[in-house]
């Protein structure tokens, strides 16, 4: 992590724990918003106007939080406006790095080797974890936002008519229900798999696993008789659910020990995941090699670095 702008501690996936051994995720620190006219968003400061080719998105294809933003960028047809760089999948001592691994990129703006250099370019005294996604302003040479939930919403509405407005991922009439589903799934499912994988006590692990599978039961019930989670239309709630589901059998089931069942054991959820995967552009945001290589590079969970051969993913990819 970075302390006062200096790399001072090798990568540790466990950001913090509570007294019962539960994994605690730290809050994002850059919370500015892109808006159609450059006015301030709901947090942060003004000065980030929606413009073509001004912004750059840094992501990791192993990371569900980062891939939320890639999905929103595809669905809202913002590829020509917002360029993207992908870090290598391996979580090394200095965390995310750029390089020549297949499907990854050399950092194009400054020639940086590590993502943490973006953070110190934006704030020379930054202290904290280095995470992706990072939405970067090429004009001001700074981070706009590093919170995936914010970025998804600004990609949905912050670019105004520059985006495809035939799709609204956060429609006004469904916002209360979307927020409720998001809240229901965040701690117990999206973050719940991490709470299971990075638990430091048996109690914390068993508590997290119970919440994960309670959430899968909720998803199964919510999807009965409809194609999507809210209003039977694609919304940000589906993006948030999908990025965890698509990694479940490949990484979380084995490495994170959430092994009571696989997604393929839930027919309704499996059909839902396949449906979203088949949407135009979505499969391009999913890289199973990066997912497997990345998660199994976490030394505290897999100290010998052995990569499993399975699972057979033909039931997803066809």
N, C-alpha and C positions, 0 to 999 in steps of 0.2 A: 504494500500500500504506500501511498504518498503521505509524507509529513512535511508540512511547510515547503512544498514544492520539490522535495527530494525523495527518491525511492529509498525506503528504509526497511522494508520487511518483505521477504519473499511471499509469493502468492499463497494465501490461505483461504479456502472456500468458506470456512466458518467465520463469518464476520463478527458474530457475538453470540453468546448463549445466556439463557436465564438460569435461575438457581435450580431449575429442574432438568437442565440439560437440553432445553429446546433451542433450536437454531433461530436466530433473530436476523432478519434482513434489514440493512441500513437504508435510510431514505436517500433519494436522489437529491443533489444539491443545486443543479442548474435547472431552473423552472421558468424560463422565458417562453413566449409564444409567438409564432408567426401568425399574423393577421392580414386580411386583405389590404388594409390601409396603413399598417405599421403601428397602430395603436397598441397599448399594453393589453395583454391577455389577463386571465383571472389570477395569475401569479407573475412575478418577475417584472421586467421593465419594458418600455416601448422601444421601437427602433428596428423591428424585424418584419419588414414588409414582404408580402408574398411576391416573389419575382422569379422568373424563369432562370435557371442555371446559377442561382445565387447560393443554393444550399446543397450540402453534401451529407450523406448518411453513412455512418460507420457501423457495421454489424458483424456479428459472429453467427454462422449458420448452425452452430450447435445450440445457440441460446434461444429459448422460446420467447423471452422478452424482446429481443432484437427482431426476431422473425415476425412478431406481431406487426412491427412497423413496415417490414418488407411486404407483408400481405396487404396492408392498407395502401401502400404506395402502388401496388399492382392494381388493386380493385378500383382505386380512384384515378387510375391512368395518369400517374404523375412521373413515370419513368423518364420522360424527356426533360422534365423540370428539375428533378432532384437526382444527382448522380450518387453512386454507391461504391463503397469499398468494403471488402470482406477480409477480416483477419484470419490468420491460420487457426485451425481447430484446437491445437494443443494449448493447454493452460500451463505455461512455463513459469519459472521463478518470478519473472517480471510481468506475469499475466499475459494479456493479449498482445500478439505480435503480428506484424505484417511480413509477407514473404511469398515464396514461390510454390507453396503447397497447392496441388490441384484444386481449383475452385476458390483460392484466396488471391489477394492482390498485394502488390507493392503500394505503399502509401503514396498517393499521387500529388499532394499539395506541397509537402515540406520534406519528403524523403524520410519520414520518421520510421524507426524500427518498431517502436512500441506504442500502444494506444495511450499509455500514461503520459507520453510526450504531448498529446493533444490537450490533456488536462492542464499541464503546466504552461502550455502555450496560451491557453485561455486565462489561467490564473497562476501566476508564478509562486503563490503561497498556498496552493490548494493542499488540503489534508483530507484523506479519506480513501475509500475504495475506488478502483478504476473499473467501470462497468460499460457495457454496450447495451442498447444502442447509444450513439452520440449523434445528435443532429447539429451540424456545423455550419456557421455562416462564413462563407468564403470572402465576403466583403469586409466584415469587422474582425475576421480572424479569431473567432471565439465560439464557444459552445452555446447554442441556443437552449438546448434541453437534453437531458439524459434520462428522462423518465418515460418509459415506453407507453404508459397509459396516456400521458399528455400528448406524446408525438402522434399516436393513433388518432386522437381527436383533432389535432391541428391539421393532419393530413386530410381528415374528413371534411373540415369546414374552413380551415385557415387560408386556403388558396383560392377561395371564391370560384369565379368562373374559369380559372385556369385548370381546375380539376373536373372530373366527370361527375356532374351533379345529378345524373340519373340514378346514382346509388348514394344513399344516405345511411351511414353506419350507426348514426346516433339520432334517429328521427325524434322530433319533439314529442309526438304522441306516445312514444314507447320508452322515453327516457327513465321514468320511474321504475319500470319493470326491468329494463336493461341494468340499471344501477343495482337493483336488488339481486339479480342473477350474478352480476359481477362480484358483489360483496359475498354472496353465498359461496362462490367458487374460489375466490382469491386465496384466502388463508388456508382453506381445507384441501384444495386441489392444486391450483397453480403453484402456490408456495408450499402446499402440504407435502408434495413429493420430495422437496428439498428438506423439509423438516424431518421426514423419515430418513432420507439418505445421510443427513449430517447430524442426526441426533447423537448426543453423547451419553445418554442413559437409556436403559431398556424401557423405562417408563415413557420417556419422550418419544422413542421410536414407536412403541405400540399405540400410543395416543395418536400420533400422526398417521399411521397406517389405517387406523379405524376411520379417521376423518377422510382420508383419500377414498376409501371404498364406500363410505357413506355418500360421498360426492358423486361417485360413479352411479350409485343407485338413484341419486337425484337426477342426474343427466338422463338416465334410462327412462325415468318417469316423465321428465319434462318433454322428452322427444316423442312420447307416444302420440301418434296421430298427427304429427307435424314434422316438417323437414328441418326447421331451425328452432333455436331456443326461445326466441321472443317474437311474437306476432307473426310467426311462420314466414319470416323474411330475414335475409342475411343482415346481421348487425355486428357491432364490435364484440358483443357477448360470444358470438360464434368464433371470431378470431381468437379470443382469449382462451376459449375451451379447446379449440383445434390444436394450438401450438403445444399444449401439454399432452393431448391425446396422441398426437403423431409421434411423440418421443417415448411414449409409455412402454410399449413392448420392446423397443430397441434398447433403451437405457434404464428407465426407472424400475421396470420389473425385476431386472437382475441386479444392477449396480446399486440401486437405492433400496433394494429389498422390499419393494412393494409387490410381493409375489403371491398374493392370494388368488389373483386371476389376471388375465391379460385383457386388453381392449377387444381382441378378437373373440372373447368369450361372451361379449354383450352384443347380440345381433343388431339391436336398434342403434347403439352407439357406433358400432363398426360401420353400418350403412351411412350414418351421418358423417363420420370421418371421411369415408370414401367419397361422399357427395361433395364435401368441401374441397378435398384434394383434387377433384376433377374440374373445379371451377377454373376458368381461363387465368393462367398466370400463377396459380397457387402452387402447383407442383414445382415450379422454378424456385420457390422460396424454401423448399425442403431438400436437404442434402444428407442422406442417411450415412454416408461415409464420414462427413464432418461430425455428425451427431455422435456416432460410435467412437470415432477416434478422439473426439474432444472429451466426452464424459469419462472414457476409460483412461484418459491421460491424467486424471486427478489422483495424485500420489497417495493422499490419505485414504482413498477408497480402493485403489488398485496399485499398490506399491511396486509390483513387478511389471506393470505396464502390458500385461497380456490382453489382447483384443479377442473377444469371442467371435466365432465364425458365424453364428446365427444372430437373430432369427431369420427365417425365410420370410421376406416381406412381399412376396408376390400377391398376397391377398390385399395389399394396399396399392402397389404399383402396377399390378396386372401383368 
